[in-house]
Amino acid sequence: MKLGNYIKKLINSYRRNKREFAFYLVLRAMVIVTCIRCLITKNYESAAICILSLILFLIPAFLEDVLDLTIPPFFEAIIFAFIFAAEILGEINHYYVKIPGWDTILHTLNGFLFAAVGFSLIYLLNRGSKHFNVSPFYMAVVAFCFSMTIGVLWEFFECGMDLFLHLDMQKDFIVRSFGTVTLDPNNAGTVIRVKDITDTVIHTASGQTYTIQGGYLDIGILDTMKDLLVNLIGAVVFSIIGYISIKTDKKSKVAEALTITPKDHEGDAEKEAEKDSEKKS
């Protein structure tokens, strides 16, 4: 997208909704300040995350221009807030560790938002007809499946980063009991149940020793299952909202604010905004 087109889009956003536009500017300013702080402290990895976040902020406008779509301002605001919460607050400011449930909240929101994207995809595929030619139930199922697919792919990504780069994106849990066939001395597949674990001691080939207080260290499986579960909850919630709004033929404010539409649908609104600006000038 050309810089001039992007600036024009920002001006149009300001005309449509001043609050959302101000929100965008505040988030961008906070990311830039954080980036400068990271450069001063020579935390170049975090500075790179800030630059990545600024690039991600440009993607909605880029998609609107290239694909000729309209992303509702409220939906864009949630996307930007999600990026800021995940990258700046979560990674750089360590909210994933400092605030219990931060990761869970974001994964729940992720499931909700991508269900909205899946719902929008069906809407866009049917934009050539005056009425939807697929059933509301089918739309809800596709929205749900799309959201869960994205959730699974993200967990694959986290697992890959942990295996090859040792980033610990799949946060560990302390468990105090588990069952395993690995400890069966006869290799007969008998489940050995280990209970009431107080601590675990790890010895490495280099001679280092690590003690895990309070139990055994689970290396991501519980975090993955938890993330997929809350992703499912978010996906189900939006799928129900979308289903009801189409089935009852009533406009849902939530579904409408989170549904991507062809740019033709906003033509009248833009013309009215232009007329208002011309009158004021």
N, C-alpha and C positions, 0 to 999 in steps of 0.2 A: 504494500500500500504506500502511495506517495505521501510525503509529509504534509503537503497541502490538503489532501483529502482527509487525513487524520485530524488536522486542526479544525477543518470544517465540521467534522463529526462532533468534536468536542464542543464547538459553538452550538450545534444543534442540540446536543445533550443539555447544555446550559439553558437553552430556551425551553426545552421540554420539562426539565425538573432540576431546579437550582440546588436542591438538597443533595440529590445523588451526585451531581457534578462537584459540589463542594467536598463531598465524601471521597470522591476519586482523588481530588487534589491533596487532601489531607493525608490519605494513605501513601500516595506517591512521595510527598514531602517527608513523611516519617521514614520511609524506606531509604530515601537519599541521605537523611541525617544518620540513620543507622549504618549505612555504607561508609560514610565519612568517618564515623567513629571506629569502625572495624579497620579501616585503612590506617588511622592514626595509631591504633593499638597493634598494628601489623597482623591482624587476624584476617589473612587473605582468603581463607576458605569461606568465612562468613560474608566477606565482601562479595565474593563470587555468587553466593546465594542471594544477596541483595540485587545484584545485577540481573540474575535469573528471574527474580520476582518482578522487576521492572519490565523485563521482556514479556513475561506472562501477562502483565497488565495490558499489553498491547494486543493480545490475541483476540479478545472479543471484537474489538473494532476492526481488526484485520479480517476476521471471518464474516462480519457484517458486510464489509466492502467487497470481498472476493465472491462470497456465495449469495450476495444480494438478499440478506436476511435482516430481520429486526429482532434484536435481543432486548427484552423489556429492561428498562433502567433498574428496576428492583432486582431482577435476576443478575444483571451485571454487578450491582453493588454487593450481592451475596457472594458472587464469584471472587471479587476483589478481596472481600473480607476473609474468605476462605483461604486464599493465597497468603494473605498477610498473617493470619492466625497459624497456618501450617509452617510457613517458611521463616518469617521474622520472629514471631512469638514462640512458636514451637521449637524450631531448630536453633536459632541464634540466641534467644533469651531462655532456652531450656524449659519452656512450659511443659513439655512432655514429661519431664522428670519432676519439676517443682509442683505442678498442679495435677492431682489425681483425677483421672477421667478426661483430661484434655484430648488425648488421642481418641477416646471413645466418642466424645462429642463430635469431633471432626469426621470420623468415619460414619456416624449416623447421618450427619449433614450431607456427606458425600453420597450416601445411598439415596437420600431424598432428591438431591440435585440431579443425579444422573438418571433417575427415574423420570424426572421432568424432561431431560434431554431425549430420552427414549420415546417419551410421549410426543414430543415435538417432532421427532423424525417421522412418525406415522402421520402426523398432521401435515408435514411438508410433502410427503409422498402422495397425499390425497388432495393437494392444493389445486389440482386441475379440475376437480369436481366441486359443484356447489354444496353438496352434502357428503358427509363421510360415507364411504362405501365399505367400511369394515365395522365390525361390531365393537361396542364400548368395552366388552370383556376382552376381546382380542387386543385392543389398544393397551388396556391395563396390563395384560400378560406380557406384551412386548416391552412395555416400560419397565416392568419388574425384572424381566430377563436381561435387558440391556444393562440395568444398574448392577445386577449381580455379576454379570460378565466383566464389567469394568472393575468391580471389587475384587474378583478372583485374579484378574490380570495384574492389579496393583500388588496383591499379596505375592504373586510370582516375582514381581520386580523387587519387592522388599527382601524376599528369600535370596534372590540372586545377588543383591548388594551385600547381604550378610555373609553369603558363602564366599564370594570372590574378593570383596573389599573390606570385610569385617566391620561394617558400619553399625551393626545392631539396630537396624530399622525395625525389626521384630523385637519389641521390648520383652525382656525376660521376666519371668515370674518365679517367686520362691514357693515351692510346693513342699508339703510335709509328709506326703504319702503318695505312692504310685504302685502299679502292678507291672511286672515285666517277665517275659520268658527268657530273657538273656541271662538272668542269674540262676536259671535251672541247671544244676550240676549234671543232670542226666541227659540234657538236650532233648527232653521228651515233650516240650511244648507246655509244660506245667507253669502256670502263672505264679510267680513268687510275689507276694504282697509285702511291700516295705512300708511300715507305718511309723508315725511319731519320730520323724527325722529331726534331730536337734541341730546338726551342722554337717557340712560336707567339706572334706579336705582334698584339694587338687594338687598333685605333684607333676611338674613338667620335666622334660628331658634335660632342660638347662639347669635344673636344680631349684627353680622357683617353686614356692608353695603358696597357695591361695586357700583361705578358709571362708566358706559361705555360711554365715550365721543364720540360724532359724530354719534350715531345711535344705532341699536340693534345688539346683538352678535349672528350671525349664528354659530351653533355648528357643522359644518363639512359637511353639505350637498352640499354646493357650491364647497367646496374643492374637494369632491368626484367626482362630476360631471365634474369639470375642469380636474381632473386627468384622468378620463376615456376618456374625449374628446381628450386630447393630446396623450394618449395611442393609441387611434384609429388612430390619424394622423400618428404616428410613424409606426403602423402596416400596414396602407395602403401604405405608402411610400415603405417599404421593399417588400410588396406583389406585388406591381407594378414592382419593379426592378426584383424580382424573376420570375414573369410571363413573362416579356419581354425577359429575358435571356434564358429561356427554349423555349418560343414560337418561337423566331427567331433563336434558336440554336446557339446563339453567347455567348461567355463567358463574363460575366460582372465582372469587377474587384471587385466591391462592393460585389456582390453575392458570388463570389469565395472566397473572404477574410473572409466571414461570414458564410460559409457553413461547417458544421461538416461532415466529411467523415470517412469511414472505414480506419483503420490504414494501410491496404494493399496499399492504394493509395499513401502513402508517402514512400513505400519501396525503390523505386529507388532513391529518394532524399537522404534518410539516407545512402544508400550504397555509393552514390557519396561523401557525407560528410565524411564518414569513410575513403574512399580511399584518399581524399584530406588530411585528417589529418595524414594518414599513410605516404604519400609522404613527407609531411613537417617534420615529425619526422625522 
